[in-house]
Amino acid sequence: MKKITTILLIATLILNFNSCKKANETTPDGGNTPSQEEFVKCKIDGVDFISKDDNLFNHAKIISLGGLTMHQLRGADEATEAILLSLYDFDGTGVYDVADPDKNTTCQWLTVGPYATYGCDRKNALAGKVSGKVEITFNSAERIEGTFEFTAINGENETDKVTITEGEFRLNYK
């Protein structure tokens, strides 16, 4: 009986180790690329963030309302903290700078512990309070991929800032 219990315990540990290993594989150039099909990942003030490997937590949507069309990109983790990128004047691959007066781009980090919305938008970028950009490196009818970085301020306290770096996403349109 002890042998069976020991064998089951070892098998369980091996399976758990392998599934953890798959969640964040190392690429040949030394960087980490998630193996999940859809993801949003970045560093928030130097701390790793990666969205949950679940379609409910990741999405790319095209929303049209009142003559405006927005591409909304979202990735959330298990704590329901989320990165939200919104591109209003979307025209395919390229760089979308938040301060660009010809394109309306916003970046947000939504956190629940404590609840806060950190935003990066054109108004605050032109005032020198924030900065940010989203680069679309691939776009098709089914999928969008790219990188992002931004500094954002808390909507309730402008002295409270976060810095988002090393952002990457690969999302399927829903």
C-alpha positions in Angstrom: 0.0 0.0 0.0 2.9 2.4 0.8 4.4 1.7 -2.6 1.2 2.6 -4.4 0.8 5.8 -2.4 4.4 6.7 -3.0 4.1 6.0 -6.8 0.9 8.1 -7.0 2.5 10.9 -5.1 5.5 10.9 -7.4 3.3 10.8 -10.5 1.2 13.7 -9.3 4.3 15.8 -8.6 5.8 15.1 -12.0 2.5 16.1 -13.7 2.3 19.3 -11.6 5.9 20.1 -12.4 5.4 19.6 -16.2 2.2 21.7 -16.3 3.9 24.6 -14.5 6.8 24.3 -16.9 4.5 24.6 -19.9 2.9 27.8 -18.6 6.0 29.9 -19.3 8.6 28.4 -21.7 11.9 29.9 -22.6 12.6 30.7 -26.2 16.0 30.2 -27.9 16.9 33.8 -27.5 16.5 33.6 -23.7 13.1 35.4 -23.5 10.0 33.9 -22.0 7.0 33.4 -24.2 3.8 32.0 -22.8 2.8 28.7 -24.5 -0.9 29.5 -24.1 -2.7 30.4 -27.3 -4.0 33.7 -26.1 -2.3 36.0 -23.5 -1.4 39.4 -22.3 1.8 39.7 -20.4 3.9 42.5 -19.0 5.8 43.9 -16.0 3.8 46.2 -13.7 6.3 48.2 -11.7 8.8 45.4 -12.3 6.4 42.6 -11.2 5.4 39.9 -13.8 1.8 39.9 -14.9 0.3 37.3 -17.2 -3.4 36.8 -18.1 -5.1 33.5 -17.2 -5.0 30.8 -19.8 -8.8 30.9 -20.4 -10.9 32.5 -23.2 -13.1 34.2 -20.6 -10.0 36.2 -19.4 -8.6 37.2 -22.8 -10.3 38.9 -25.7 -9.9 41.1 -28.7 -13.2 42.7 -29.8 -14.2 45.2 -32.4 -16.9 47.5 -30.9 -18.9 50.0 -33.0 -21.1 52.5 -31.3 -22.4 55.9 -32.5 -20.1 56.1 -35.5 -17.0 55.2 -33.6 -15.2 51.9 -34.0 -12.8 50.6 -31.3 -10.5 47.6 -31.1 -10.5 46.5 -27.5 -7.7 44.2 -26.3 -8.0 42.7 -22.8 -6.2 40.2 -20.6 -7.0 39.5 -17.0 -5.5 37.2 -14.3 -7.2 35.1 -11.7 -7.5 38.0 -9.3 -9.4 39.8 -12.2 -6.7 42.5 -12.5 -6.5 43.4 -16.1 -4.7 45.2 -18.9 -7.0 47.0 -21.3 -5.8 48.5 -24.6 -8.2 50.5 -26.7 -7.5 51.6 -30.3 -10.2 53.9 -31.7 -8.6 54.9 -35.0 -7.3 51.5 -36.0 -5.8 51.0 -39.4 -3.7 47.8 -39.1 -0.1 47.1 -38.2 2.0 50.0 -36.9 2.7 52.1 -33.7 -0.2 53.7 -31.9 1.2 56.4 -29.6 -1.2 57.7 -26.9 0.0 61.3 -27.5 -0.7 61.1 -31.2 -3.4 63.8 -32.0 -4.6 61.9 -35.1 -5.2 58.5 -33.3 -7.2 57.9 -30.1 -5.4 55.2 -28.1 -5.9 54.5 -24.4 -4.1 52.0 -22.1 -5.4 51.0 -18.6 -4.4 48.7 -15.8 -7.4 47.8 -13.6 -6.7 46.4 -10.1 -8.9 45.1 -7.4 -6.5 45.0 -4.4 -7.1 47.8 -3.7 -9.6 48.8 -6.4 -8.1 51.3 -8.8 -8.1 52.3 -12.5 -4.7 53.5 -13.8 -5.1 55.3 -17.1 -3.0 56.5 -19.9 -4.9 58.7 -22.4 -4.2 61.5 -24.9 -5.3 64.3 -22.7 -2.9 63.3 -19.9 -0.1 62.4 -22.4 -0.3 65.9 -24.0 -0.1 67.4 -20.5 3.1 65.4 -19.8 1.5 63.2 -17.0 1.7 59.9 -18.8 3.1 58.2 -21.9 2.5 55.1 -23.8 2.4 53.2 -27.1 0.9 50.0 -28.6 2.6 48.4 -31.5 0.5 46.1 -33.7 2.9 43.6 -35.3 0.3 41.2 -36.8 -3.4 41.6 -37.6 -5.9 39.4 -39.4 -9.6 38.8 -39.3 -9.0 36.2 -36.6 -6.0 37.4 -34.5 -4.1 40.4 -33.3 -0.5 40.5 -31.9 1.8 43.1 -30.7 3.7 44.9 -27.9 2.9 47.7 -25.5 4.4 49.9 -22.8 2.9 52.8 -20.8 3.0 54.9 -17.6 -0.4 55.5 -16.1 -1.9 57.5 -13.3 -4.6 56.5 -10.8 -7.9 58.1 -11.7 -8.4 59.0 -8.0 -4.9 60.2 -7.2 -2.7 61.5 -9.9 0.5 61.2 -7.8 0.0 57.4 -7.8 1.6 56.1 -11.0 2.5 52.7 -12.4 4.9 51.8 -15.1 4.0 49.0 -17.5 7.0 47.5 -19.5 7.8 44.5 -21.7 4.1 44.2 -22.7 3.2 41.6 -25.3 -0.2 40.2 -26.4 -1.6 37.6 -28.8 -5.4 37.5 -28.8 -8.1 36.1 -31.0 -11.0 38.2 -32.1 -14.3 37.2 -30.4 
